[in-house]
Amino acid sequence: MPFEVSIGDIYFPGSLVLVVLLLPVFGLLDYGLGRVGLYRRALHPSLVRVALFASVYCLALLLFLPHFS
């Protein structure tokens, strides 16, 4: 992402800001899928969680990237 955020003279990349903003969204989605029982059916639950976060991050990046370029 081409923008930066400055907090106390420290510049943070926009992708880090996006990751921090997506953590609660991922937490709710992870909790919901855990309650449904998706992770009991998966061979490697932690791998499914990583893939889920990567998918959510890429989707958010595609949605918000046109607004910042």
C-alpha positions as CSV (number, residue, x, y, z in Angstrom):
1,M,0.0,0.0,0.0
2,P,1.5,3.3,-1.0
3,F,0.6,5.3,2.1
4,E,2.3,5.7,5.5
5,V,1.1,6.7,8.9
6,S,3.2,8.7,11.2
7,I,2.9,8.2,15.0
8,G,5.3,10.1,17.1
9,D,7.8,10.7,14.3
10,I,7.8,6.9,13.4
11,Y,6.5,6.0,10.0
12,F,4.5,2.8,9.7
13,P,3.6,1.2,6.4
14,G,0.0,1.1,5.4
15,S,0.0,-2.7,5.3
16,L,0.8,-2.8,9.0
17,V,-2.0,-0.5,9.8
18,L,-4.3,-2.7,7.7
19,V,-3.2,-5.8,9.6
20,V,-3.9,-4.2,13.0
21,L,-7.3,-3.1,11.8
22,L,-8.1,-6.6,10.5
23,L,-7.2,-8.4,13.7
24,P,-10.7,-7.9,15.3
25,V,-12.4,-8.9,12.1
26,F,-10.3,-12.0,11.9
27,G,-10.9,-12.8,15.6
28,L,-14.7,-12.7,15.1
29,L,-14.5,-14.8,11.9
30,D,-12.2,-17.3,13.6
31,Y,-14.5,-17.5,16.7
32,G,-17.6,-18.0,14.4
33,L,-15.9,-20.7,12.4
34,G,-14.7,-22.4,15.5
35,R,-18.3,-22.5,16.9
36,V,-19.6,-24.0,13.7
37,G,-17.0,-26.8,14.0
38,L,-14.9,-26.1,10.9
39,Y,-11.6,-26.6,12.8
40,R,-12.7,-30.1,14.0
41,R,-13.1,-31.2,10.4
42,A,-9.7,-29.7,9.2
43,L,-6.6,-31.8,9.1
44,H,-4.4,-28.9,10.3
45,P,-6.5,-26.3,12.1
46,S,-3.6,-23.8,12.5
47,L,-2.9,-24.0,8.7
48,V,-6.6,-23.2,8.0
49,R,-6.4,-20.2,10.4
50,V,-3.3,-18.9,8.6
51,A,-5.0,-19.3,5.2
52,L,-8.1,-17.6,6.5
53,F,-6.1,-14.6,7.7
54,A,-4.2,-14.4,4.4
55,S,-7.5,-14.5,2.5
56,V,-9.1,-11.8,4.6
57,Y,-5.9,-9.6,4.3
58,C,-5.8,-10.0,0.5
59,L,-9.5,-9.3,0.2
60,A,-9.1,-6.1,2.3
61,L,-6.0,-5.1,0.3
62,L,-7.9,-5.4,-2.9
63,L,-10.9,-3.5,-1.6
64,F,-8.9,-0.6,-0.1
65,L,-5.9,-0.3,-2.5
66,P,-7.8,1.7,-5.1
67,H,-8.6,4.3,-2.5
68,F,-5.0,5.0,-1.6
69,S,-3.2,5.0,-4.9
